[in-house]
Amino acid sequence: MQAELKLRIASGLVLAAVVLAATWIGGFAFQLLSVAIGLLVYYEWSTITKLPERDFQGNALGWLAQVVIAGLVLLDYMHISLPGLALCVLAAALWVLIKGTSWWLPGGIVYAGLTSISLAAIRGADYLGLMAMLFVFAVVWATDIFAYFTGRAIGGPKLAPAISPGKTWSGAIGGAIFGVLAGVAVFMAHFSLEDLRIPVIALVLSVASQIGDLFESFVKRRFGVKDSSRLIPGHGGVMDRVDGLIFACIAALALVLGQFLLAGGREVAFGAILLGL
């Protein structure tokens, strides 16, 4: 076995152990993980888009925004985290308009901020949150794995050759099918499948995951970067590992907010809505 492959496997096992342990514990442990991922995502985003060189003061504003979001998440002020993020993005947008600098600044604040918020909101601290997070993990990981193997086995027309030449329509469809099956399997391991919204939710999250993968590929191609960083030995950067997860979690959060509004603003449990209970 080559040294690079051994390193990739070892670092992957360590990452999986940390993520699953924090997911199982929930509460502050998972909030801390969510914040760490969000901060690392902003670091990689700002590095890829060269924000420190383009706009040092604006990038400092971006870091301040991430600290604010991190504080709200860690203090469990989830009910004001999205308004807090919106204010940070507004401040960054005004900075760009006044200084004429890069719109990649507010884009990075949104991308990294929603990463922390959506992850922490899904997991929460109860059993339903644990099941909801495992549901999302199952969909995203199965989509990613089987999109690769299905695409390699079947081939065919390219999905988005200008963005990611290796991805095919067969891989995207195969990944979506197995992502839905994995999500349904996780759900049925704990609940009875009486609500047909569950496969639909899994499909939405699978598609969102693949869009997230393409989005990160677009950003890296736009700036001529192969990996988002070298933070993870053998794997590249954090964004390279969580690009699909980010968009899937954001999609899940959007589904919940939509249900919340349709329910007339009454208090609802995130996990209960996500899992259709």
N, C-alpha and C positions, 0 to 999 in steps of 0.2 A: 504494500500500500504506500502510495506516494506521501511525502511529508506534508504537502499542501492539503491533500484530502484528509489526512489524520487530523491536521489542525482545524479544518473545517468541521469535521465531525465532533471533535472535542469541544470547540467553542459553541457549536449548535446545541450539544447536550447541556452545557452549562447554562446557556440562555433559556432553553426550554425548562430546565429545573427551576430557575429563578422566577420566570414568568408564571409557571403553574403553581409554585409555592405561594407567590403573592396573590394569585387568583383565588386559591383555596382559602387563604387567611382573610382576604378582603379588607374592608375598612381602611385604616390609615396605611397599612402595608401596600395595598393596591393603589391608593391615592399617591403614595410616594413613587411607586413605579410609573404611574401615569404622568406625573410631573416630570420625572427623569426622562422619560421618552419624549415628552413635549419639548423640553429644553434642548435635548440632543438633536431633535429634528430641526429646531430653529437654528442651532449652531451649524448644522450641515446645510440648511437652506441658505443662510447668510454667506457661508463659504462658497457654495456653488454659484450663487448669483453675484458674488464679489461685493456685497453690501459694505463691508468695512472699508474697502478701497474707494467705492463710489460715493458713499455718504456715511462717514464715520459717526457723526452726531445722530443721524437718522437710525443707524444700526443700534446705537446706544438706547434710543427710544424704543426700538424693537425689543431689546433685552429687558428694559424696564417693564414693558407690557407683559413679557413672559413671566417676570417675577410677580407681577400683580395677579396674573391668572394662576400661577403656582400657589400663591398665598391663599386665594379664594378656594382652590381645590383642597389644599391641605387643611384649611380651617373648616372644611365641610360647608362652605357657603355656596353650595351648588345652585341655589335658587337665584343668586345674583351673578353667577359666573358668566352666563351669556350676555347680560347687559354690560358687565364689566369688560368683556371682550369687545363688544360693539363700541364702547367708548374708546378703548385703546386703538381700534381700527380707525375710528373717526379721527382721532388725534394724529395718527400716522398719515391718513389721507390728506388732512389739512397741511401737514408738514410737506408732503410731496407737492401739493398745489402751490404752496408759498415758495418753496425752495427749488421747485422744478427738478426734483430728483427722481429716483426709480420707484415705480409702482410695485416692484418686487418686495419692497418693505412691508406695506400693508398686506400683501399676499402671503408673506411669510408669517406674519402675526396671526392671520386667520388660520393658516394651515397648521401651525404648531399649537396655537391656542385651542383649536377645536380637537386636536389630538388628545391633549390632556383632559379636556372637559368631557368629551364623549366617552373615553375609556373609563374614567372615574364614575360617570353617571350610569353607565351600563352595569358595572360591577356592584356599586353600592356596598352594603354591609350585610345583606340578608341572603337567604337560600335562593330566592328567585333571581337575585342579582348574579349569584354564582352560576345558576343554570343559563341565564341570559348570556353571560360572558362566554361560557363553554359552547353555547349555541353559535355565537358569532365566530369563535375560534375554529370550530368544526367546519363551518361554511367556508371561511377564508382559506384555511389550510388545505382542505380538500380541493377547493377550486384551484389553488396555486399548483399543487402537486399533480393533479390529474389533467390540468390544462397543458402542462409540460409533456407528460407522457402520452396523452391523446394526440397532441399536435405532432410529436415525434413519430408516432405510430401511423397516423393517417396522412398527415401533411395537407396539401391542398392550398387554396387561395390564402393570401396573407391578410391578416386582420387590419393592420395599420402599418404598411411597409415604410412610410415616411417617418414614423415614430419609433417603431420597434420591429425591425425586419424579421425577427425570428418567430413572431406570434402568428398563428393561423386561426381561421374561422373554426376549423375542426377542434383545435385546442380550446378555444373560447367556449364552444358549445359543450364539449366533453367536460370541461372544468365546471360549467354551470350545472350540468346534470349531476355530477358527483358531489358538488357543493350542496345542492338541494337534498340529495340522499343523506349526506353526512349530517346536515342540520336536522332533518326529520328523525334520523336515528338517535341523535342526542336527545331530542325532545321526547321521543317515544320511550326512551330508557327511564324517564321519570314521570311522564304524563301520558294520558290516552290521547290519541290523535283524532279529536272530534271536530277540530276547527280547520277548515281548508285554507285558512289564511297562513298557516305555518309554512307550507311549501312555497307559497307566494312570497312571504317575507324572506325565506331563504334564497329564493331566486333573485329578489331585489338586492340582497346583500352580496350575492355572488357577482352579479353584474357590476355593482358599485365597486367591489374589490378589484375587478379587472380594469375598470375605468381608472381606479387609483394607481394601478400598476402602469398603465399607459401614460397617466399624467406625470408620474415621476420620470418615466423614460423621456417624455417631451421636455421636461425641465433640464434634465442632464444633457440631452442632445442639443438643446438651445444654447448651452454654455460649453459644449464640447467636453463633457465629463463622463468618465466610464463608471466610476463608483461614487456614491454620495460622500464617502470618506473611507478611512481605513481603521475605524474604531473597533470593528469586530474582526478578529483574526480569521482569515479565510472566507469571510462573507462580505466584506466591504463596509458599508455604513449602516446606521440605524434605519434611515429612510429606505434603503434597499430591502430591508427585512419587513418593514411595517407599512409600506406604501399601500398595499391592498387593504390591510387592516384599518388604516386611518379612514379611508373612504367608506368602508363597510360600517364602521362605528358611527361616522357622521350620518350615513343614511339611516341607521337604526335610530339615532337621536332625532332625526327629522321625522321619521315615522311616529315616534312617541309624541313629539310636539304637535304634530298634526292631529293625532288622536286626542291629545289633551285639549286642543282648541275645539274639536268637534264635540267633546264631552262637556263643553260649556265652562271650561276652566276649573273643573273640580279636581281635587288632589287625587292623583292616581299613582300606582307603583310602576316604576319603569319596567321591571322584569315582567310584571303581569301583562302589560300592554304588548311588550315585545313578543312574548310567548303566547299571546292571544287568550289569556285566561280570563 
